[in-house]
Amino acid sequence: IEEVESVDSIVKRFKTGAMSYGSISGEAHETLAIAMNKLGGKSNSGEGGERPERLKVGRDGLNRCSAIKQVASGRFGVTSEYLVSAKEIQIKMAQGAKPGEGGHLPGKKVYPWIAKTRHSTAGVSLISPPPHHDIYSIEDLAQLIYDCKNANRDARISVKLVSEAGVGTVASGVAKAGAQVILISGYDGGTGAAPKNSIYNAGLPWELGLAEAHQNLIMNDLRNKVIVETDGKLMSGRDVAIAAMLGAEEFGFATAPLVTLGCVMMRVCNLDTCPVGVATQNPELRKKFAGKPEYVINFMKFIAQELREYMAKLGVATVDELVGRTDLLKPNAKAAEKHVDLSRILGYKYDPAQKMDYNHKNVYDFKLEQTADMKVLMKELMPALEKKQKKSIQLDVTNIDRTFGTIFGSEITKHWGEQALEDDTYVVKCNGAGGQSFGAFIPKGLTLQLVGDSNDYFGKGLSGGKLILCPPTGIKFKAEDNIIVGNVALYGATSGKAFINGVAGERFCVRNSGATAVVEGVGDHGCEYMTGGRVLVLGPTGKNFAAGMSGGVAYVLDEDSKLYKNLNKEMVSVETVTSKYDVIELKDMLKEHVAYTNSEKGKEILKNFEQYLPKFKKIMPNDYKAMLNLIVQMEERGLSSEQAKMEAFNIKANAGK
């Protein structure tokens, strides 16, 4: 055993599974991060974001920052700062315990601190859509991988897939799309919050998906381009040994580390009643949490030691030598008795002992040095950025300039933080056609002005920056009648402003959680799953407007009285704009829009504001409105803002009892 790879070396391949902030308590979340950082492994933030205070090493010297930052369909808390702090960015395509379903955090678990981290409202349920709304093809996934790489050039990009029939073909597409890590997740993991019918009837064991993905990647000559990882209730060193032999190089653990921290498998994670303080946000129950980083560290080291013992018995010195060695696996007697054919899983038609250098990958080249960011923005603006000096530049762009502004935006965040600079510290005036994901994840201080038009995913994940889009001067057509930006603009925006002199495509501001946006018309599914921010639409909306909207406010100019027919009324109500506060807010947004874009439509409305005002409708989610009213009532009683939020949350959470 002395000749086998060391425990310290092996544990660097270990990761904790995705357990989101909200699903488990802050103490459990931080404990896992501290433990894995001490080991040199990686903890996974899950899809709930991460408190900004954890992104830097604390005064006590402990590193609470999750090395893996997850980007899921809900984009909760996905900001420039969040992405810049990652060593690995994981795109969650699906969840092993419930493939094809989105996540759901019940309102009674959305405490004020969870709402703050997720950029939502306390007490209001949060829904993750089943699909990513910027991924409807493998090319779209390639675009998101590219976006994440621009947002953090030093991070590995990982894609999480689930163990399902056909996952090998998907894995090959993911490898071609540029991901460096592919995770195959089994059905037998996940928290007790997953629906029972999903746990028992959806997904497959990790062994099946892992074997298929590994073999398919070999068939397509792609196995040397990616790292393959698996998870789904790995519980022992033997499990890890089998996973390696079936093709995995890295290994995720979730259930077992939680058990080491005190989890007793009550399966009440969604009820906020966890008796040991692991999967609850209830302050009283959290006091019962007794877990320590040392418990997780010991567990991981025991797993590594057991793995070493198996490796020694098999005559294998390193984990890399063990990967893909299905010739060392044999079906047990029970499988033979029942005539279970495992040949496909074991891949006997391939040479399992073929030599592949797993230490040296042919890593995908994103050619970032050829981007307009690297050639122009970094060259022209970095000297000013380092001195915190204001500067403005001008350049032409084309639609091949994808994810424009994101690399420079990440440098702003690295140097000063995403909210530290004044608005318009760096102004980039662009002419031409904006490519996919123009201005994705840009922080406060960076303003991108585009005269022309733009493609899909404009302002994706906007993190405090400002975007201005308008057609060229002297146009013959009416801007308010023509589409100027593609689909899924401002998806997952968390803060910042956008002013669009024209019509946007479908799913405008989907999952907006804090940005202010003005546009002159939208396609179908506008403001879908929105949880915060303000949207002003100076024109018609397509069907299904405000579907799943649980926060924020939308003002819509309903000139043709068709809004009510197009509205998804399940979670929202429609009001006329009558309150003094609403009128002032609407008018201020309109003035800004005109100032930045010189909008003819905007100028006409301002000139005849009193005539247009009755035509505006205010769309507001019912639960959101109720919570805001409760908070105001608590503040009127003399409570501070934070105390009022907590008291309002308690009233709402206990309303049904």
C-alpha positions in Angstrom: 0.0 0.0 0.0 3.0 2.3 0.4 3.4 2.4 -3.3 -0.2 3.6 -3.9 -1.0 7.3 -4.4 -1.3 9.2 -1.1 -4.5 10.1 0.8 -3.7 13.8 0.4 -3.4 13.4 -3.3 -6.6 11.3 -3.7 -8.9 13.7 -1.7 -8.1 16.5 -4.1 -10.4 14.6 -6.5 -13.3 14.6 -4.0 -16.1 17.1 -4.1 -19.3 17.7 -2.2 -22.5 17.5 -4.2 -24.6 20.5 -5.0 -26.5 21.5 -1.8 -27.9 25.0 -2.2 -28.0 27.7 0.4 -31.7 27.6 1.3 -32.0 23.8 1.1 -29.4 23.3 3.8 -28.6 25.7 6.7 -25.8 28.3 6.4 -23.8 26.5 9.1 -23.9 23.2 7.2 -23.1 25.0 3.9 -20.1 26.8 5.4 -18.8 23.7 7.3 -18.7 21.7 4.0 -16.8 24.6 2.3 -14.3 24.9 5.1 -13.7 21.2 5.2 -13.2 20.8 1.4 -10.9 23.9 1.2 -8.7 22.5 3.9 -8.5 19.2 2.1 -7.7 20.8 -1.3 -10.9 19.3 -2.7 -14.0 21.3 -3.8 -17.3 22.2 -2.3 -20.3 23.0 -4.5 -22.5 26.0 -3.8 -25.6 24.5 -5.3 -28.0 26.8 -7.1 -28.8 29.2 -4.2 -26.0 31.7 -4.6 -23.6 32.4 -1.8 -23.4 35.2 0.7 -20.8 37.9 -0.4 -19.2 37.8 3.0 -18.1 34.2 2.3 -16.3 34.9 -1.0 -13.1 36.1 0.8 -11.1 34.5 3.6 -12.5 35.5 7.0 -10.7 37.2 9.8 -10.3 33.8 11.5 -8.3 32.6 8.5 -11.0 30.1 7.4 -11.9 29.9 3.7 -15.7 29.6 3.5 -15.9 30.1 -0.3 -17.3 27.2 -2.3 -14.8 26.4 -5.0 -17.6 25.2 -7.4 -20.2 27.8 -8.2 -23.3 26.4 -9.8 -25.3 28.1 -12.6 -28.7 26.6 -12.7 -31.9 27.5 -14.6 -33.1 29.9 -11.8 -29.8 31.8 -11.9 -30.3 32.7 -8.2 -27.5 34.9 -7.0 -25.4 34.4 -10.2 -23.6 37.7 -10.2 -20.2 38.8 -11.6 -18.7 38.5 -8.1 -20.1 35.0 -7.6 -18.6 33.8 -10.8 -15.2 35.5 -10.4 -14.8 33.8 -7.0 -15.1 30.3 -8.5 -12.4 27.7 -9.3 -15.0 25.7 -11.2 -18.3 27.0 -12.7 -20.9 24.2 -13.0 -23.8 24.5 -15.4 -26.6 22.3 -13.9 -28.6 20.9 -16.8 -30.6 18.6 -14.6 -30.7 17.0 -11.2 -30.1 13.3 -10.7 -32.9 12.8 -8.2 -35.5 14.5 -10.5 -34.4 14.8 -14.1 -36.6 17.1 -16.2 -37.8 19.1 -13.2 -36.8 22.5 -11.8 -36.2 23.3 -8.2 -38.7 24.7 -5.7 -37.9 26.4 -2.5 -41.1 26.8 -0.4 -41.9 30.3 0.8 -41.6 29.2 4.5 -37.9 28.4 3.9 -37.2 31.8 2.1 -36.1 33.6 5.3 -34.8 37.2 4.9 -31.2 36.2 4.6 -32.0 33.6 2.0 -34.0 36.1 0.0 -31.1 38.6 0.2 -28.6 36.1 -1.2 -31.0 34.9 -3.9 -32.1 38.4 -4.8 -35.8 37.7 -4.0 -38.4 38.5 -1.4 -38.7 36.8 2.0 -41.6 34.5 2.4 -42.3 34.2 -1.3 -41.7 30.7 -3.0 -38.9 30.4 -5.5 -39.2 28.4 -8.7 -36.4 27.2 -10.9 -37.7 26.6 -14.4 -37.2 23.0 -15.7 -35.1 24.2 -18.7 -32.4 26.9 -18.9 -34.2 29.5 -21.1 -31.0 30.2 -22.9 -30.4 26.6 -23.8 -32.5 25.0 -26.5 -29.8 23.3 -28.5 -26.2 22.1 -28.0 -25.1 25.4 -29.7 -26.9 27.3 -26.9 -25.1 25.3 -24.3 -21.8 26.1 -26.0 -22.7 29.8 -25.8 -23.4 29.5 -22.0 -20.1 27.7 -21.5 -18.4 30.5 -23.5 -20.2 33.1 -21.3 -19.0 31.5 -18.1 -15.4 31.2 -19.4 -15.5 34.9 -20.3 -16.8 35.7 -16.8 -13.9 33.9 -15.2 -11.0 32.9 -17.5 -9.3 31.0 -14.7 -12.2 28.6 -13.8 -12.9 25.2 -15.2 -16.3 25.0 -16.8 -18.3 21.9 -15.8 -21.7 20.6 -17.0 -23.9 18.4 -14.8 -25.9 15.7 -16.7 -28.1 13.0 -15.2 -27.8 9.3 -15.7 -30.3 8.5 -18.4 -30.4 6.4 -21.5 -28.7 8.4 -24.2 -26.5 10.5 -21.9 -23.4 9.4 -23.8 -24.5 11.3 -26.9 -25.2 14.4 -24.8 -21.8 14.1 -23.1 -20.1 14.0 -26.5 -21.9 17.2 -27.5 -20.9 18.8 -24.2 -17.2 17.9 -24.8 -17.4 19.4 -28.3 -19.0 22.5 -26.8 -15.9 23.2 -24.7 -16.7 22.0 -21.2 -13.7 20.7 -19.2 -15.6 18.6 -16.8 -18.7 16.4 -17.3 -20.6 15.2 -14.2 -22.9 12.2 -14.5 -25.3 12.3 -11.6 -27.3 9.3 -10.4 -30.8 9.1 -9.2 -30.1 7.9 -5.7 -28.9 11.2 -4.3 -30.7 14.5 -3.7 -32.2 15.8 -0.6 -35.5 14.7 1.0 -37.0 17.8 -0.7 -37.3 15.9 -4.0 -40.8 14.6 -4.8 -41.3 10.9 -4.0 -42.5 10.0 -7.4 -39.3 11.5 -8.8 -37.0 9.8 -6.3 -38.6 6.4 -7.0 -39.5 6.6 -10.7 -37.1 8.9 -12.5 -33.4 8.8 -13.2 -31.0 5.8 -13.2 -28.1 4.6 -11.1 -24.8 6.5 -11.8 -23.2 3.3 -13.0 -25.3 3.1 -16.1 -24.9 6.7 -17.2 -21.2 6.8 -16.3 -20.4 3.7 -18.3 -22.3 5.0 -21.3 -20.8 8.5 -21.2 -17.2 7.1 -20.8 -17.6 4.6 -23.7 -19.3 7.2 -26.0 -16.5 9.7 -25.4 -13.9 7.1 -26.3 -15.9 6.1 -29.5 -15.9 9.8 -30.6 -12.3 10.4 -29.7 -13.3 12.9 -27.1 -12.3 11.2 -23.8 -8.9 13.0 -23.7 -10.6 16.4 -23.8 -12.7 16.2 -20.6 -12.6 15.1 -17.0 -15.5 12.8 -16.1 -17.0 13.0 -12.6 -19.9 11.1 -11.0 -22.1 11.3 -7.9 -25.3 9.9 -6.6 -24.8 8.3 -3.2 -21.2 7.3 -3.3 -20.8 5.9 0.3 -17.5 4.0 0.5 -14.1 3.5 -1.0 -15.4 0.5 -2.8 -18.0 2.7 -4.6 -15.2 5.1 -5.6 -13.1 2.2 -6.9 -16.0 1.0 -9.1 -16.7 4.5 -10.3 -13.1 4.9 -11.3 -13.1 1.6 -13.2 -16.3 2.6 -15.0 -14.6 5.8 -16.2 -14.8 8.5 -13.5 -11.8 10.6 -12.5 -13.4 12.8 -9.9 -16.1 11.9 -7.3 -18.9 13.8 -5.6 -20.4 13.1 -2.2 -23.5 14.7 -0.7 -25.6 12.4 1.4 -22.6 10.9 3.3 -21.0 14.3 4.3 -24.4 15.5 5.6 -24.7 12.3 7.7 -21.2 13.1 9.2 -22.6 16.5 10.1 -25.6 15.0 11.9 -28.2 14.4 9.2 -30.6 11.6 10.4 -32.4 11.2 7.1 -35.8 12.4 8.3 -36.7 13.4 4.7 -38.4 16.6 5.9 -36.0 19.0 4.2 -38.8 20.8 2.4 -40.8 21.3 5.7 -38.1 23.4 7.5 -38.4 21.1 10.5 -35.0 19.3 10.4 -34.5 18.2 14.0 -30.7 18.4 13.8 -30.3 21.8 12.2 -28.8 20.5 8.9 -31.6 21.2 6.4 -33.5 24.1 8.0 -33.3 27.9 8.2 -35.3 28.0 11.5 -33.0 29.9 13.9 -34.0 27.7 16.9 -33.4 24.4 15.0 -30.1 25.7 13.6 -28.8 25.9 17.2 -28.9 22.1 17.3 -26.4 21.8 14.4 -23.3 20.0 15.9 -21.3 19.4 12.7 -17.6 20.4 12.4 -15.3 20.5 9.4 -13.1 17.9 11.0 -16.0 15.3 10.7 -16.1 15.8 6.9 -12.3 15.8 6.6 -12.1 12.5 8.5 -14.8 10.9 6.4 -13.1 12.0 3.1 -9.7 10.7 4.4 -11.3 7.3 5.4 -12.8 7.0 1.9 -9.5 7.7 0.3 -7.7 5.2 2.6 -10.2 2.5 1.8 -9.8 3.2 -1.9 -6.0 2.9 -1.5 -6.5 -0.5 0.1 -8.5 -1.7 -2.9 -6.0 -0.2 -5.3 -3.2 -2.1 -3.5 -5.1 -5.4 -3.8 -5.6 -4.7 -7.5 -2.0 -3.8 -8.1 -2.8 -0.2 -9.2 -0.6 2.6 -8.0 -2.6 5.7 -9.0 -6.2 6.7 -9.6 -5.5 7.6 -13.2 -4.3 4.0 -13.8 -7.6 2.7 -12.3 -9.8 4.8 -14.6 -11.6 2.8 -17.2 -10.2 -0.6 -16.0 -13.4 -2.5 -16.4 -11.3 -5.6 -16.9 -10.9 -5.5 -13.1 -14.7 -5.8 -12.6 -16.5 -9.1 -12.6 -20.3 -9.7 -12.3 -21.2 -11.3 -9.0 -22.8 -14.7 -8.6 -26.3 -13.3 -8.2 -26.1 -11.5 -11.6 -24.9 -14.7 -13.2 -27.7 -16.8 -11.7 -30.4 -14.3 -13.0 -28.7 -14.1 -16.4 -28.1 -10.4 -16.1 -25.9 -9.3 -19.0 -23.5 -6.6 -17.8 -21.3 -6.7 -20.9 -22.5 -3.3 -22.2 -21.8 -1.6 -18.9 -18.4 -3.2 -18.6 -17.6 -2.3 -22.2 -15.9 -5.5 -23.2 -16.0 -4.7 -26.9 -13.5 -1.9 -26.2 -10.0 -2.4 -24.8 -10.5 -1.3 -21.3 -6.8 -1.3 -20.6 -5.9 1.0 -23.5 -3.5 3.6 -22.5 -4.9 7.1 -22.0 -3.0 9.8 -20.3 -5.6 11.2 -18.0 -3.2 13.7 -16.5 -2.9 15.6 -19.8 -6.1 16.8 -21.4 -6.4 18.5 -24.8 -8.2 21.4 -23.2 -10.7 23.3 -25.4 -9.3 26.6 -26.8 -11.8 29.3 -26.5 -9.5 31.7 -28.4 -10.3 34.5 -25.9 -7.2 36.4 -26.9 -8.9 37.1 -30.2 -12.0 38.7 -28.6 -12.8 42.4 -28.8 -12.5 42.5 -25.0 -8.9 41.4 -25.1 -7.9 43.2 -28.3 -9.5 46.5 -27.5 -11.2 46.9 -24.0 -8.4 45.4 -22.0 -5.7 47.2 -23.9 -7.5 50.6 -23.8 -9.1 50.6 -20.4 -7.0 48.5 -18.1 -4.5 51.3 -17.3 -7.4 53.5 -16.3 -9.1 50.7 -14.3 -6.0 50.1 -12.2 -6.0 53.8 -11.2 -9.8 53.9 -10.9 -9.9 56.7 -13.5 -12.9 57.4 -15.8 -12.5 56.7 -19.5 -14.7 56.4 -22.6 -13.9 54.7 -25.9 -15.7 54.0 -29.2 -15.5 50.9 -31.5 -17.4 49.0 -34.1 -18.8 45.5 -33.3 -20.3 42.7 -35.3 -22.4 39.7 -34.3 -19.3 37.5 -34.1 -18.3 39.5 -31.0 -20.0 37.3 -28.6 -20.2 38.0 -24.8 -18.8 41.5 -25.4 -17.8 43.4 -22.3 -17.8 40.4 -20.0 -14.0 39.9 -19.7 -13.4 43.5 -18.9 -16.4 43.4 -16.5 -14.7 40.5 -14.7 -11.6 42.6 -14.3 -13.6 45.4 -12.7 -15.0 42.9 -10.3 -11.6 41.4 -9.5 -10.1 44.8 -8.9 -12.8 46.8 -7.1 -15.9 44.6 -6.6 -19.1 44.5 -8.7 -20.8 47.5 -6.9 -17.8 49.7 -6.0 -17.5 52.0 -8.9 -19.7 54.9 -9.9 -22.1 54.6 -12.8 -20.5 55.4 -16.2 -16.9 55.1 -14.9 -16.1 53.3 -18.2 -18.3 54.0 -21.2 -17.9 51.9 -24.3 -19.8 53.3 -27.4 -20.4 50.6 -29.9 -21.7 50.7 -33.5 -23.0 47.7 -35.4 -24.5 44.4 -34.5 -24.1 43.0 -31.0 -23.4 39.3 -30.8 -24.9 36.7 -28.5 -24.8 37.6 -24.8 -23.8 41.3 -25.4 -23.0 42.7 -21.9 -23.4 39.5 -20.0 -22.7 39.7 -16.2 -21.2 43.2 -16.5 -20.8 45.0 -13.1 -21.6 48.6 -11.9 -19.3 51.2 -13.4 -19.4 49.8 -17.0 -21.8 51.2 -19.5 -22.2 49.7 -23.0 -24.0 51.9 -25.5 -24.9 50.1 -28.8 -26.2 51.9 -31.9 -27.5 49.1 -34.1 -29.2 45.9 -33.0 -28.3 42.9 -30.8 -28.7 39.2 -30.8 -30.2 36.8 -28.1 -29.2 36.9 -24.4 -28.5 40.6 -24.3 -27.6 41.6 -20.8 -27.6 38.0 -19.4 -26.9 38.1 -15.7 -26.5 41.9 -15.6 -24.7 42.6 -12.3 -25.0 46.4 -11.9 -23.8 47.6 -15.3 -25.8 49.8 -17.7 -26.9 48.8 -21.3 -28.2 51.3 -23.8 -29.5 50.0 -27.2 -31.0 52.2 -29.9 -31.2 52.2 -33.7 -29.0 54.6 -35.9 -30.1 58.1 -36.4 -32.0 58.9 -39.6 -33.9 55.6 -39.7 -37.0 55.5 -41.9 -38.9 53.1 -39.7 -40.6 53.5 -36.3 -38.3 52.1 -33.6 -41.3 51.2 -31.4 -42.7 48.9 -34.1 -39.5 46.9 -34.9 -37.5 44.3 -33.1 -34.1 45.5 -32.1 -32.9 42.8 -29.7 -33.4 39.0 -29.7 -34.8 36.5 -27.3 -34.1 36.0 -23.6 -32.7 39.5 -22.9 -31.7 40.2 -19.3 -32.0 36.5 -18.2 -31.1 36.3 -14.6 -30.2 40.0 -14.2 -29.5 40.8 -10.6 -28.9 44.6 -10.7 -28.2 47.4 -13.2 -30.2 49.2 -15.9 -31.1 48.6 -19.5 -32.8 51.0 -21.9 -33.9 49.6 -25.3 -35.3 51.8 -28.0 -37.3 49.2 -29.8 -39.0 45.8 -29.4 -37.5 42.8 -27.7 -38.1 39.1 -28.5 -39.5 36.4 -26.3 -38.8 35.8 -22.6 -37.7 39.4 -22.0 -36.4 39.7 -18.4 -37.0 36.1 -17.6 -35.8 35.5 -14.0 -35.0 39.2 -13.5 -34.3 39.7 -9.8 -33.1 43.2 -9.5 -32.5 45.1 -12.8 -34.4 48.1 -14.1 -35.4 47.8 -17.7 -37.3 49.9 -20.2 -38.3 48.5 -23.6 -40.9 49.5 -26.3 -42.6 46.1 -26.7 -41.9 42.4 -25.9 -42.7 39.0 -27.4 -44.2 36.0 -25.6 -43.5 35.1 -21.9 -42.2 38.5 -20.8 -41.1 38.9 -17.2 -41.4 35.1 -16.7 -40.3 33.8 -13.3 -39.3 37.4 -12.3 -38.5 37.8 -8.6 -37.4 41.5 -8.4 -36.5 44.7 -10.2 -38.6 47.0 -12.3 -39.7 46.7 -16.0 -41.4 49.3 -18.1 -42.9 48.2 -21.4 -44.0 51.1 -23.7 -45.9 48.9 -26.1 -47.6 45.6 -26.6 -46.8 42.3 -24.9 -47.0 38.8 -26.3 -49.0 36.0 -24.7 -48.2 34.5 -21.2 -46.8 37.7 -19.8 -45.8 37.5 -16.1 -46.0 33.6 -15.9 -44.5 32.4 -12.6 -43.7 36.0 -11.6 -43.2 36.2 -7.8 -41.5 39.5 -7.3 -40.8 42.9 -8.7 -43.1 45.2 -10.6 -43.9 45.6 -14.3 -45.5 48.8 -15.8 -47.1 48.2 -19.2 -48.6 50.7 -21.6 -51.8 49.0 -22.7 -53.0 51.2 -25.6 -55.0 48.5 -27.3 -56.5 46.9 -24.2 -55.0 43.5 -25.0 -52.8 43.1 -21.9 -55.4 41.3 -19.8 -55.9 38.7 -22.5 -52.1 38.1 -22.8 -51.5 38.1 -19.1 -50.8 34.9 -17.0 -53.0 35.8 -14.0 -52.1 32.8 -11.8 -49.7 34.7 -9.5 -50.3 38.4 -10.3 -52.9 41.1 -10.2 -53.4 44.2 -12.5 -53.8 47.7 -11.1 -54.1 51.2 -12.6 -51.1 53.4 -11.8 -52.6 55.8 -9.3 -50.3 56.1 -6.2 -48.0 59.0 -6.1 -45.0 56.8 -5.6 -45.8 54.6 -8.7 -46.4 57.7 -10.9 -43.1 59.2 -9.9 -41.2 55.9 -10.4 -42.8 55.4 -13.8 -42.1 58.9 -14.9 -38.5 58.8 -13.7 -37.9 55.5 -15.7 -39.4 57.2 -18.7 -37.2 60.3 -18.4 -34.1 58.2 -18.1 -35.1 56.2 -21.2 -35.5 59.3 -23.3 -32.3 60.8 -22.0 -30.3 57.8 -23.0 -32.0 56.6 -26.2 -33.7 59.8 -27.5 -36.8 57.6 -28.0 -39.6 59.2 -30.1 -42.2 57.1 -28.3 -40.8 58.1 -24.9 -40.8 61.8 -25.8 -44.4 61.6 -27.0 -45.6 59.9 -23.8 -43.7 62.5 -21.6 -45.2 65.3 -23.6 -48.7 64.0 -23.1 -48.2 62.2 -19.8 -51.6 62.9 -18.3 -53.4 61.5 -21.3 -51.2 58.4 -21.4 -51.1 57.7 -17.6 -54.6 56.0 -17.5 -53.4 53.6 -20.2 -50.6 52.2 -18.0 -51.2 49.1 -16.0 -49.2 47.9 -13.0 -48.6 44.2 -12.8 -47.6 43.0 -9.3 -47.3 39.5 -7.8 -49.9 38.9 -5.0 -47.6 37.3 -2.5 -44.9 40.0 -3.1 -47.4 42.7 -2.5 -48.7 41.1 0.7 -45.1 40.8 2.0 -44.3 44.4 1.2 -47.5 45.6 2.9 -46.6 43.5 6.0 -43.1 44.9 6.1 -44.4 48.5 5.9 -46.9 47.8 8.8 -44.0 46.4 10.9 -41.8 49.5 10.2 -44.7 51.8 11.2 -44.6 50.0 14.6 -41.0 51.2 15.0 -39.1 48.2 13.9 -35.9 48.5 11.8 -35.9 47.4 8.2 -34.3 44.0 9.1 -36.5 43.5 12.1 -39.6 44.3 10.0 -38.7 41.8 7.3 -38.2 39.1 9.9 -41.4 39.8 11.7 -43.3 40.0 8.4 -41.8 36.6 7.4 -42.8 35.0 10.7 -46.4 36.3 10.3 -46.7 34.9 6.8 -44.9 31.6 7.6 -47.3 31.0 10.5 -50.4 32.2 8.8 -51.7 28.7 7.9 -51.1 27.2 11.4 
